[in-house]
Amino acid sequence: MLTQFLANSVSLWGHYALLAAAFYFASVGCRHFNFATGLAFLAGPYIALQIQGIAGTWVALLVSLLLVSLIGYLYYEGSVAAYRRGNRPGQLLLISLAVLGISQNLFSALFGPSSRKLVFVAIGIDMTLFSQALLLLALSIVGVIDILWRRSLFGLSLQALNESRLNLRLRGFNVDAIERTAAILGFLLGGVAGILWGLDLRVRPAMGFEVCLIGVVTFIVGPILAEGPRGLILASLGIVLIRLPLIIAFEGDWDMASPLLLLVLASIVRSARTAFKERSVA
Amino acid sequence: MSRKILIVVACLALVTISIYLYLRNRDEASPQNSKEIAIGVVLPLSGSMAEYGENGRDGLILAKEQLAQQGVQVNLLTQDTKDAPEATVSAVRRLIDVEQVKYIIGGLTSGGVLAAAPYAQTKGVLFFSPAASAPGIPEIGDMIFRNWQSDTLLAEKFAEAAYQKLGLRTIAILHVSNEYGLTNAGTFAKSFKARGGNVSLMRAFPQGTSNFRDLVTTIKSQVGIDSLLLAGYPDEYRGLFDEIQRQGVRGIQILATDTFYTPSAPTDFGSAAEGVVCAVAAKPSDDYEPRQRFAVNYKKRFNKEPGLVSDTAYDALLLVAQAIRQTDGSPKAVSQYLLRIRDYQGAAGPTTFTDTGDITGGIALFRLSQGKFVPVGL
């Protein structure tokens, strides 16, 4: 049965890694930690569910991802306008939290508070029963994102953006376009994460805030472990590895506690490493 | 300057809107004439318990309409309690302090009723729950009633039936981590063990969970179990049965508590729910006239079968209305009248309250078979 637990954890890792990438790109693009990515996570599956019955699964998925990208674009433009009016990142973070809170209530009012499942039947086979395929898809997407981050001009410019926005602008890069693309990519990944979650498990409107915890923790811990998406993949792995022995040995809601435990662990390791470095220098 | 004016105008607008909404609600709530009875209703109309809340609301609406035909006007002041005890407390406080109601019907979760009922008792307001099942609720005080059997009684009898009638010997239990789940799981386990059965595992899950993958894997890892008891709500059952089907859990008898007994079970919970046996408070047979009449009227009015809580909520309103009409209408007098009632012929069966305001009764087992609940003889 340990194999089954491992398989479950690996499957969860795929979902978490995708979520982490979504939050990371949406936050880098919008220049504040972006809770509104949770809205993309909800919008993806819920829009798909509404369209599926009318136009079929493929069209539903396509339309839902397009709409989620549009939400990302609109959110980005809104946050840029807010920056221009003098709002600081802290204020925008709170606004993103409000956007998510309102969206959750809206989804609950429109689609009901109960959990929903996306069903995707291809060639007469219910694909939702193959969670390993969904896991592979999720990890492949994050892998491609990692390659993009390291090899493409877009990825390299995002890395440079993390170091100095002004420097990048002085070098002639269109920083706004880079940030806009990152924000839209983040929302798109959020939508994909929601759809895969809806196919594999079930989605509820209340999950918007729950997935934010994964986003926050991986956003903080990821860069400590490694740069870019690789750090996010490792941080997500850290969460599921911490969760694994806990769910086997104890009962309780470890889905919420595991990310926080990773955060505490990372803080301790970081403090110890800093102290060790200072002692070495002395 | 203009910004300050804008802020002041916005604040004034918000205050004006709030006052308007308050007055409008009050107008709607205020009795149209002296004969109208204002009754507070607290039900979960959103959240994972919404299905039961809607069942209860429909039962109350049907009772209200039937009372209106008899010339008794009832004004139901409904508050949504979601599935959180704190929301039930806020709703009850609002009904008592703002709407100044003297009678409240509702409170479907035991946690919510345990948290809110003491306030109603302190304020001398009659609180009648058509579904809260935890032990100790009627004992809160003389103003607290319910017409739903205690979980303790139901779970004890269910364990007895599981051991003796169904021949089950080793069971694993998954339950929602609230008052309802804890009472059902704890009492069932105690009673099952007392009869010689073995409880190999008992695990709780938070209300609203949708990922049951690891819990079902844990169940699969249990060697030698012949049964599994589930105590949750429909939203959790959906996730659980999805996962049970996905992981191919077979060869064990799945049992479920009374929350499983819902008309949507056959379509909602999938093929993995086929063969599940659930225990509910014994209801009268189909030829029992008050129940038959209720079912026909309910279906005619709402175009669906009555669900869990519909009948008890319906009875609750008719009982309270009858008590109000037969007395001076003070909550104290209504309470005393209810305690004197013997074999009230309600939709949920004949009702007689114990001296604490509780009810007792037997259980009935149902097996979900080919999309229908089939009685299992005891």
Interface residues (C-beta under 8 A of the other chain):
Chain A: M1 Q4 F5 N8 S11 L12 S108 G112 P113 S114 S115 K117 L129 S131 L201 R202 V203 R204 A206 M207 I247 I248 E251 G252 D253 D255
Chain B: S46 G47 S48 A50 E51 R203 A204 F205 P206 G208 T209 S210 N211 R213 D214 T217 T218 K220 S221 P234 D235 R238 G239 D242 R246 Q247
